[in-house]
Amino acid sequence: MIVSLLVLLAIISGSVVVLVRAPQQQIIALGVNGLVLALLFAVLLAPDVALAEIVVGAAVTPLLFLITLSSMRMDRRPDRET
């Protein structure tokens, strides 16, 4: 029962990552998707994979995307002509 619910949540959260248009919302959805997958792995008795998914899929990757997105927005400032 709980496995099927987590699989359904993984499908929904993965679809949200793809369908959302705003980059910040996509990054948040990616982190939520990583947490849902980590819960699914923990329920399926794969704690090592669950911990790796928490670290990589829910923490490090969204953080790197947020840093990249913020640096890209800083580069969009209009240049001054001197």
ZADO-1210 file (C-alpha; in nm, 4 decimals, padded with zeros to 6 digits):
<atoms>
<atom x="00.0000" y="00.0000" z="00.0000" code="MET" pos="1"/>
<atom x="00.2652" y="00.2523" z="00.1007" code="ILE" pos="2"/>
<atom x="00.4921" y="00.1475" z="-00.1868" code="VAL" pos="3"/>
<atom x="00.2193" y="00.2151" z="-00.4418" code="SER" pos="4"/>
<atom x="00.1471" y="00.5520" z="-00.2792" code="LEU" pos="5"/>
<atom x="00.5165" y="00.6489" z="-00.2938" code="LEU" pos="6"/>
<atom x="00.5423" y="00.5343" z="-00.6561" code="VAL" pos="7"/>
<atom x="00.2400" y="00.7505" z="-00.7381" code="LEU" pos="8"/>
<atom x="00.3989" y="01.0460" z="-00.5561" code="LEU" pos="9"/>
<atom x="00.7238" y="00.9884" z="-00.7466" code="ALA" pos="10"/>
<atom x="00.5358" y="00.9931" z="-01.0759" code="ILE" pos="11"/>
<atom x="00.3502" y="01.3104" z="-00.9801" code="ILE" pos="12"/>
<atom x="00.6599" y="01.4898" z="-00.8513" code="SER" pos="13"/>
<atom x="00.8600" y="01.3886" z="-01.1589" code="GLY" pos="14"/>
<atom x="00.5844" y="01.5204" z="-01.3822" code="SER" pos="15"/>
<atom x="00.5786" y="01.8480" z="-01.1898" code="VAL" pos="16"/>
<atom x="00.9546" y="01.8887" z="-01.2454" code="VAL" pos="17"/>
<atom x="00.9004" y="01.8571" z="-01.6198" code="VAL" pos="18"/>
<atom x="00.5809" y="02.0608" z="-01.6508" code="LEU" pos="19"/>
<atom x="00.6645" y="02.3638" z="-01.4344" code="VAL" pos="20"/>
<atom x="00.8039" y="02.6522" z="-01.6375" code="ARG" pos="21"/>
<atom x="00.9725" y="02.8728" z="-01.3748" code="ALA" pos="22"/>
<atom x="01.3318" y="02.7624" z="-01.3023" code="PRO" pos="23"/>
<atom x="01.3124" y="02.8251" z="-00.9266" code="GLN" pos="24"/>
<atom x="00.9958" y="02.6183" z="-00.8987" code="GLN" pos="25"/>
<atom x="01.1584" y="02.3428" z="-01.1035" code="GLN" pos="26"/>
<atom x="01.4511" y="02.3329" z="-00.8615" code="ILE" pos="27"/>
<atom x="01.2185" y="02.3064" z="-00.5627" code="ILE" pos="28"/>
<atom x="01.0208" y="02.0334" z="-00.7375" code="ALA" pos="29"/>
<atom x="01.3471" y="01.8514" z="-00.8117" code="LEU" pos="30"/>
<atom x="01.4362" y="01.8557" z="-00.4421" code="GLY" pos="31"/>
<atom x="01.0904" y="01.7278" z="-00.3470" code="VAL" pos="32"/>
<atom x="01.1231" y="01.4555" z="-00.6085" code="ASN" pos="33"/>
<atom x="01.4557" y="01.3532" z="-00.4542" code="GLY" pos="34"/>
<atom x="01.2951" y="01.3295" z="-00.1098" code="LEU" pos="35"/>
<atom x="01.0071" y="01.1197" z="-00.2412" code="VAL" pos="36"/>
<atom x="01.2502" y="00.8847" z="-00.4137" code="LEU" pos="37"/>
<atom x="01.4585" y="00.8603" z="-00.0959" code="ALA" pos="38"/>
<atom x="01.1472" y="00.7625" z="00.1000" code="LEU" pos="39"/>
<atom x="01.0631" y="00.5046" z="-00.1635" code="LEU" pos="40"/>
<atom x="01.4118" y="00.3542" z="-00.1437" code="PHE" pos="41"/>
<atom x="01.3931" y="00.3448" z="00.2359" code="ALA" pos="42"/>
<atom x="01.0594" y="00.1634" z="00.2247" code="VAL" pos="43"/>
<atom x="01.2038" y="-00.0814" z="-00.0274" code="LEU" pos="44"/>
<atom x="01.4799" y="-00.1613" z="00.2259" code="LEU" pos="45"/>
<atom x="01.7651" y="00.0065" z="00.0405" code="ALA" pos="46"/>
<atom x="01.8953" y="00.2471" z="00.3060" code="PRO" pos="47"/>
<atom x="02.2295" y="00.3096" z="00.1361" code="ASP" pos="48"/>
<atom x="02.0581" y="00.4186" z="-00.1844" code="VAL" pos="49"/>
<atom x="01.8114" y="00.6274" z="00.0176" code="ALA" pos="50"/>
<atom x="02.0925" y="00.8137" z="00.1931" code="LEU" pos="51"/>
<atom x="02.2716" y="00.8745" z="-00.1355" code="ALA" pos="52"/>
<atom x="01.9477" y="01.0053" z="-00.2872" code="GLU" pos="53"/>
<atom x="01.8960" y="01.2422" z="00.0053" code="ILE" pos="54"/>
<atom x="02.2471" y="01.3811" z="-00.0255" code="VAL" pos="55"/>
<atom x="02.2695" y="01.4010" z="-00.4030" code="VAL" pos="56"/>
<atom x="01.9114" y="01.4234" z="-00.5271" code="GLY" pos="57"/>
<atom x="01.7547" y="01.6335" z="-00.2542" code="ALA" pos="58"/>
<atom x="02.0408" y="01.8530" z="-00.1322" code="ALA" pos="59"/>
<atom x="02.3495" y="01.8932" z="-00.3497" code="VAL" pos="60"/>
<atom x="02.1975" y="01.9006" z="-00.6991" code="THR" pos="61"/>
<atom x="01.9227" y="02.1559" z="-00.6183" code="PRO" pos="62"/>
<atom x="02.1773" y="02.3687" z="-00.4333" code="LEU" pos="63"/>
<atom x="02.4111" y="02.3688" z="-00.7345" code="LEU" pos="64"/>
<atom x="02.1210" y="02.4579" z="-00.9633" code="PHE" pos="65"/>
<atom x="02.0220" y="02.7471" z="-00.7345" code="LEU" pos="66"/>
<atom x="02.3792" y="02.8776" z="-00.7287" code="ILE" pos="67"/>
<atom x="02.4003" y="02.8531" z="-01.1070" code="THR" pos="68"/>
<atom x="02.0660" y="03.0257" z="-01.1519" code="LEU" pos="69"/>
<atom x="02.1619" y="03.3110" z="-00.9216" code="SER" pos="70"/>
<atom x="02.4961" y="03.3614" z="-01.0982" code="SER" pos="71"/>
<atom x="02.3214" y="03.3703" z="-01.4349" code="MET" pos="72"/>
<atom x="02.0833" y="03.6375" z="-01.3104" code="ARG" pos="73"/>
<atom x="02.3742" y="03.8473" z="-01.1864" code="MET" pos="74"/>
<atom x="02.5291" y="03.8291" z="-01.5349" code="ASP" pos="75"/>
<atom x="02.2167" y="03.9785" z="-01.6919" code="ARG" pos="76"/>
<atom x="02.2788" y="04.3258" z="-01.5528" code="ARG" pos="77"/>
<atom x="02.2959" y="04.5882" z="-01.8258" code="PRO" pos="78"/>
<atom x="02.6482" y="04.6904" z="-01.9114" code="ASP" pos="79"/>
<atom x="02.7438" y="05.0507" z="-01.8605" code="ARG" pos="80"/>
<atom x="02.8964" y="05.2294" z="-02.1512" code="GLU" pos="81"/>
<atom x="03.1982" y="05.4346" z="-02.0533" code="THR" pos="82"/>
</atoms>
